[in-house]
Amino acid sequence: MTQNELKQAVARAALDYVVADRLVGVGTGSTANFFIDALAGMKDRIRGAVASSEATRQRLEGHGIRVFDLNEVDDLPVYVDGADEINVEMHMTKGGGGALTREKIVAAVAQKFVCIVDESKLVPVLGRFPLPVEVIPLARAHVARQLAQLGGTPQWREGFVTDNGNLILDVHGLSIVDPVALETQINQIAGVVANGLFARRPADVCLLGRSTGVSTLIAA
Ligand SMILES: O=C(CO)[C@H](O)[C@H](O)COP(=O)(O)O
């Protein structure tokens, strides 16, 4: 099976977690896009969706799915999103598409986080994928210096502006031995809006696409 077929398989499997007549939180990226396309087939059975990015909003609306502002929502049973890396503790690195801050907010509101990934994303230790950090433009150089002190090599994603009007630094070479501690530490740097470690709020379920089928993983 191709990587896209694996992504499509997990996207379809995630439909089982969507609750009838309720809202569903929707992530960003190619795997989330497959989920949106699959969700379109049951759009009459859901109340609507909450989007984690403008791109996701547009795709949902393109399928005729009503998108709600998160501020109007106090009950979100499930959030479905991809990841750049995930470990067996369900800690993730996210933000390859630059939507990490809104993804983190929607995930924080949701009762259940269903992570949908192909098998290439399951890793023993996070850190091979550079860690995205969203930064207020004024603070770019300061944050880059602080991240270098943590042992990483930050690279400005030049030309990219987030949906929130900020910048992304992709941090290469970080040793992520304690994802919860590192997530907290990076959040404390002045000028950081959010970082792509999802360890304080890990996934509840991971649907892993393998050539042999979709496996369901929960935290080890
Ligand atoms: O965090 C994300 C976007 O900000 C995505 O979930 C992550 O980059 C994975 O993307 P894809 O499904 O295209 O592999």
The ligand as an ORCA input file, in Angstrom:
! r2SCAN-3c Opt
* xyz 0 1
  O       0.652     18.979     12.733
  C       0.264     19.000     11.601
  C       0.003     20.268     10.874
  O       0.358     21.392     11.616
  C       0.019     17.726     10.873
  O      -0.827     16.927     11.639
  C       1.320     17.017     10.657
  O       2.231     17.889     10.001
  C       1.138     15.747      9.822
  O       0.791     16.087      8.520
  P       0.478     15.010      7.423
  O      -0.824     14.348      7.781
  O       0.373     15.814      6.138
  O       1.610     14.020      7.363
*
